[in-house]
Amino acid sequence: MNEHRVEQLLTDHGQAILATRPAPKRKSVAWKPVLVAGLGVGVVAAFVLLPNTAEARLKKMKSAIRDAYSMRIEMYSRYESGDWRFVSKEYYEGGKKRLEGVKGSGAVVKIVSDGKTSQKEYQQLPYVVRYASDSTADTAGDQPGDPLKEALKYVEGDPDRRNFKYSTSPGKVIDGHQTYIIKYAHFNRPGEEAQRAIEITVDQKTNLPLEYFCHDAPNIEQNRPAYDIHAIYRYNEVMDPNLFSFKTSKQIIDTEVEMAKLATKWKQIPVPKDRSPILDARVTNDGTIWVAFGVKDLDVNEPVPSGLIVQGIRYRLAWSVPVESTTRNWLMNGRQVAFSAFVPVHEAAVEPREMTVQFAARTREGDDRSWIAVALAPDSLDGSLEETYHLTKQAGTYPSYLPVMGFDREPISLPTKLWHTKAVEREKTGDLIGAARAFESEADAWEHFVVYMAMKPLREAARIYTQLGQLDRAKELKAKADEYDRTRVR
């Protein structure tokens, strides 16, 4: 079954659900499309490939889902050698929703929506972002999502069942309800352990799913341990109205209001004929310099900010991205907005007040949107196109426009990028002890984001300490890295 056919079946199924009447005395439910994107996939997959007995049961499940007026999901995951880890809780009722979750990155997020307005809050950050509920920001990578949609990946392209096995069986009693189980598994080769095995436990009386379990076998070639997901579903519960409250003690960033303010200011900036216009230049408390600019066309080789010199010191590009890569495709004077973060290899002795920007054209290949983030070697910047700009001071470690443009989570991960750039550049210049310490700082930053990813910079620091003859320190860091690799704690 090709991808187009699967998507068409999913669309048809979604329309079938949405075309039916809502439960009596209830408003139409906004979570139903979510079910279509998640549980609906399991239903479609089963209709296409499962035996008739399972198909009949799943038809009843479809009808039960159609008539439900609320849904709650709890999801957990674990690696083979670890304990179960909470992933998310999700609530849907009468056009409202709430999600509390820990993303794969380890960022703790809460999203609340009343059907018209949504508010997103990361536990690690001092603000919340408010936006229209129909914005794609509502679903762009922030929600762990209904795990049943994973079934779709194992239906595509294999209509003859050679790599799939399906079965149904009686299930355990859950909260006094008798259940039945639908099982299916995907195999790379006959006779091998299933690459992925899935079980859906369904209430025999209501025909609504109660539990979902998925087991991914270990992949030795990719050094990936076994991985499990367990989700619990409950329907037709009366929800506490406070679940959908916008109450917060943090600063509220209204994205529409703040973007309008930026637009009023940035539209007044003249556009040079020979290069990208600089829209904003500021330095944060950690010494990082942020440059916002406009790109005429991401397909055109136009000179963009590529090098930075401050007080005779060359800064290094640590991160650069067009706003197009987020949920917002924002144009300013007909140009795509982008921005870059530059860091000094070593800490500046005096706070910079102005900078010299070196412009250079970039090479883009195919559909790659990351070309703008590729740092250019200093010798490729000949100084033929330079301009000096004044720097404004920005409190904190990131520009205030970052969350407004859809990068509301990035302040959590940014320190990992900045310290990594410093570490790599220090090692290139022969400052080995400075490089090792920067790698350790990168590891500290990862421990506040995706904890186990600290293993990589820890190993880099250990490698350098070994070169320096500091073997005890190297051994200590390597042991810590190996423990992170073993547990994969987030």
N, C-alpha and C positions, 0 to 999 in steps of 0.2 A: 504494500500500500504506500503510495507516494505521499509526500508532505502535503501537497495541495488537497488530495482526497481526504486526509485526516482532518485538515482544517475545515473543509466543507462539512464533514460529518459533525464536527464540533459546533460549527455555526448553526447547522440545522437543529441540533439538540438544544442549543441555547435558545433559539427562536421558539422551539416547542414549549420550553419551560416558561418563557416570558409571555407567551400568548395566552397562557391559562390564567384563570381568575385567582386573585390572592385569597388567603384564608379569610373567612367571614370576620367582619368587624376589625380588620387590620389593614393598615396602609400597605401599598405595594412595597416590596422589600428590596432594598438596594444591594443586599448581599447575594441575591440570586445570580447575577453575572459572575460573582466570585466563585460560586459553586459550579457554574458552567465551566469556568477556567480550571477548576480543580477537580471536584468530584465528577463533573460531567465527562472529563477525559476518561476516567475509569469506566464510566457507563458506556461511552462510545466504543472503547476498546473491547469491552465485553460483548456488546451487541455484534461486533464484527467477527470476533474470533471464538467466543466461548460456546460451549455446548448449549443445547436448547434449554436444559433444566436451569442453568445459570442465567440464560437470557430472559426467561420468564420471571425469575426473581428480580433481575435488574430492572425490568419494566415496572415492576411494583415499586422498586426503590425510586425510580424516576418520578412516579406519581406522588410518592410520599414526600420527596424533596420539594416538588412543586407546591404542595399544600402547607409546608412548614412556614412559620412566621418568624422564627429566630434561630440562630445557630451560634454555638460556642465551640472553639477548637483549642486544645492544648497540645503542644508539640514538644517532643524531647528527642535528643540524639545522643549517640555515644560511639566512640571508637572501640575497637576490639578489646584493648587493654584498659579502658577507662570506665568511669561511672556514667550513668545517665545524666545528661546536661539539659537544663531547661532551655528551650528555644523561643517559644512564644505562646501567648494567649490571645485569642481573637474573639470578638463579640460582634454580632450583627442583629439588628432589629429595626424594623420600620424605617428604613432609609438611613439609619445611624450605624456607625461602626466604631470600634475601639480595638487597637492592637498594642500589646505590650510584648516586646521581644528583644532577644539578643541576636543581632545579625551574625552571619558567619565571621565577620570581622571582629566580633566581640563588643561592638558598640551597642549600648542599651537604648532602645528607641521606644517612644510611645506616640501613636497616631490616633487622634480623635476626630470624628467627623459627624456633623449633624445633617449631612446630605447636601448642604450648600457650601459650607466652609469647613476646612480641615486645619488642624494644628499638629505640628510635628515637633517632638522634643527629644533630644538626646541627653541622657543622664549626665554625661561627661561635660556638657557645654552649658554656658550661662544664659542661653536664650532659647526661645521657641520660635518656630517659623509658621506663619499663618498664610494660607493661600486658598483659592477657590477649589472646591471639591472636584470639579471637573478637570482640574489640571492634571497632566500626566505625572506631576510630582507626587501625586497620591500613591502611585504604585511603582515608581521607578527605583527598584532595588532596595527599598526600605522595608518591605514586608517579607518575612520569611515565606509566606504563601502556603496554600493548601498542598501538602505533599503528594496527594493522589495524582496531581497533574504529571508527576514524573512517569507515570505509566505510559504516557503518550510516546515517550522516547523509544519504548520497546515494542511499539506496534508498527511504527513506520517501516516500510520496505520489506516486510516479511509476511505476506498473506498466506503462504503455504504451511505455516506453523512448524517448519523444520527446527527452528530454534526456540520454540515456546512449548510449555506444558501448562495445562489448565485443569482445575478440579474444584469441586465443592464438597463440603462436609459439615456435619453438625458442629456447633461451637459451644463454648463454655457459657455458663449463666453469668450475666453481668447486671448487677443491681436488680436482681430478681427477674431479669428478662432472658428468655431462651434465645439463642442466636444460631446463625449459620455462617459459614466462612467461605469466601471465594478466594482461591489461590491461583496465582500464575507466576511463572518463572521464565527467565530468559537465559539461554545457554550460548556460549561462543561456539562450542563444539559438542556434539553428542557424547555422552559418557562423562563429561566433566562436571564439576560443581557448578551450580547455577551462578551466573554472574550477578543476577539480581533476583531475589525471591520476595513476592509481595503477598500479604494476606489482608483481606478486608472483612471485618467482623460486623455482621448486620443483625439488627433486632428482628427476630422472626415475626413479631406481632405488628410492628410499625413499618418494617422494611426500610428503616433509616440506618445508615452506617453508625457504628459505635466506636470502632477502633480501626486503626490502620497500622500495619507493621511492614517495614521494608528492610531487607538485609542485603548489603552489597558485599560480595566476597572480596578478600584482599587481592591486590594487584602487585605481584612481586616485581614485575618489570618497572612499574612506576613508583615503587617503594611506598605504596599506599595500603594502610591497614584496613581490616574489615570495618564497615560503617553501618550503623543501624539508625532508623528513624521510627519513632512510635508516636502516633497521633490519636487523640481522644476526641470524639465528636458527641455533642449533645444538642438536641433540637427542642423547640417549642417551650423553652424556659422563659419565665418572666424576668426581664433584666432590670437591675437597679438603675434608675435614671441618672445617678451620679457617675455611672460608667462613661457617659457621653458628655460630661461637663468639660468646659474649656478652662477651668480654674488652674492658675499657675502663679507662682511668685517670681518667675523669671521675666526678663525683658522679652517683649513681644515684637517680632519683626514682621510687619505686614509687607509681603513681597511686592504687591501691586503698588502700594504707596511709595515704597523706597525706590523701586525701579523707575517710577515716574520722576522722582527727584533727581536721580542720576541722569536720566534722559534729558531733563531740562538743562542740566549743567554741561553734559558732554556734547550735546548737539551744537553748542556754541563754539566748539573747538574747530579751527580750520583744518582742512584736509590737504596735506602736501601732495604734489604731483608725483614725487619720486620715491615715496616710501609710505609705510603705515603711519597713521596719526597716533601720537601718544595721548591717551585720554586721561591718565592718572598716574602719578608717581609718588610713592610714599615708602617710608622706612619704619619698620615695626621695632618693638622693644628688644628683640633678639638680634637686631642688625640685618635682618632680611629686607631686601628692597623689592617692592612689588610694582610692576609696570603693567597697566591696562592699556590696550591698544586696539585699533580696528583693522580688520583684514578685508581687503576688497573682495576676494573670492578665494575660498580654500583650495581651488584648483589652479590658481594663478601664482606663478613664482614671483611674488612681490617682496621687496626688502622689508623685513620685520625686525623688531628688537632681538638681537642675537648675542650681543656682548655688552658688558657694563664695566666702566672704569670709574672708581671713586678714589680721590686723593692719590692717584697714581697706582692704585691697586686694582687688579682685574678681579671682578666677581664672577662666580660660576653659575650657570643656569641649573637650577635644582628641579624646577617644575614649570611646565607651560602647557596651557590647554585652551581650546576655543570653548566658549559657552555653549556652542552647538552640541557638545558632548554631554550636556546635562539635559534636563527636561525642558529647558528654555532655548529657543532659537531666536536670539535677540539681535536685531540689527540696529546700528547707530549710523545715521547718515548713509544708509545703504551698505554698511559694512558689518561683517560679523565681529562681535566683541570677543576678545581673547585676553589672556593675561599671563604673565610670567613671574616667577620668584627667583631672585638671584641671591646667592650667599657669598660672603667672603670666605676664603680658605682659612684664614685666621681672623680672630676677632679684631675689629677696627679699634685703633687707639682713641680716635675722636669720632663722635657721632656725625655721620655724613649729612651734608646740607644740600649738595647738588651732585649730579651724576652726568657722565658722558655716555650716551647710548650709541652703540655701533650697530648699524643696520646691515643685514645680509639676506639675500634671497635663499629660500629653502627648497629642497627637492622633495617632491611628493611622488609616490609610486602607487598606482592603482587606486583603491578606495581607502587607503590608509589615512586615518584622521589624526594620527599621532605625529605626523611629520613636524609639526610646529614645536613639539616637545623635545626634539633631538638637539642636544648641545653641540655647537660647532667648535672645532679646534681653534685656538687663538690665532694660529697662523693663517686661517682662512678669512680673518677679519683684517683687511688691509687699511682700514681707517679712511677709506675714500668717502664713506657716507656716515658722518657722525653729527650728533647734536647734543648740546648741554641742556639739562632740565633741572629745575628746582625740586627738592624733595620736601614733602610735608611729613609731619610726625604722626604716626598711627599708634595709639596705645594698644597693648596686647601683642599677640604674635601672628596676627593675620588681618588683612584689610576688612573693613566693615562691609564691603560690598560682596564678600565671598558667599555668605549664606543667602543674600538677596538673589544671586545669580543661579541658585540651585545647588551650590556646593556647601550645603549646610552640615554635612558630616565630615568634610575634609579637614577642618581644624583638629580633629582627633588624630588623623593619620599624618598630617603634614610634618611633624617633627622627625618621623622616620625618613622621609625624603631629604629633608634639609641636612640632617646629620650624616646620612649616607654619602651625599655629595661632598661634604667637608672631609669625610674619612678618605674617600677615593682620591681626592685632589691632594690631600696632605701626603698620602703615600707616594703619589707621583713626584712630589717635590722633595722627597727624601726625609720628611718629618715623620719617622716611623712611630715614635712615642705619641705624637699628636694624633696620628691616624688611628692607633690602637684605642686611644681614649675616645676618639670620635665614634668608632665602631661600638664601644661600650655604651656611649650615650644613645646611639641608635637602638641598641638592645633595650635600654631603659624605656625608650619611646614605644617600642613594640610591646613591652609589658603593660602598657596602658591602652593597647589597641588589640592586636591579635597576638596573644601572649607567646604561643609556641614559635612564632616567626622570629623571636629574639635569638633563636638558635643560629641563624645565618650570620648576623654580625658578631655574635659571640665567638663563632669559629674563626671568623676573619681576625678578630682581636687576638685570639689564641695563636693563630698562625704568625702574626707579627711579634707577639711576645716571645714565641719560640725563636724567631730570627734574632731577637735582642738578647737571648739567653736567659730570659725570665721564665724559667720552666715551670716553677710552682704556680705562677699566675696563669700561665697557658693551660696547665693541667686543670686548674680550678674552673676556668671558663669553659673548657671543652666538656668537662663533666656536667656542667649546668646545661650546656647546649644539648648534650646527649639525652638528658632527662626531659627536656622540652620536646625533643624529637620522639621520644618514647611515648609520652603521655598525650601530646598534641592538645594540651589544655589551651582554651581560648579565653 
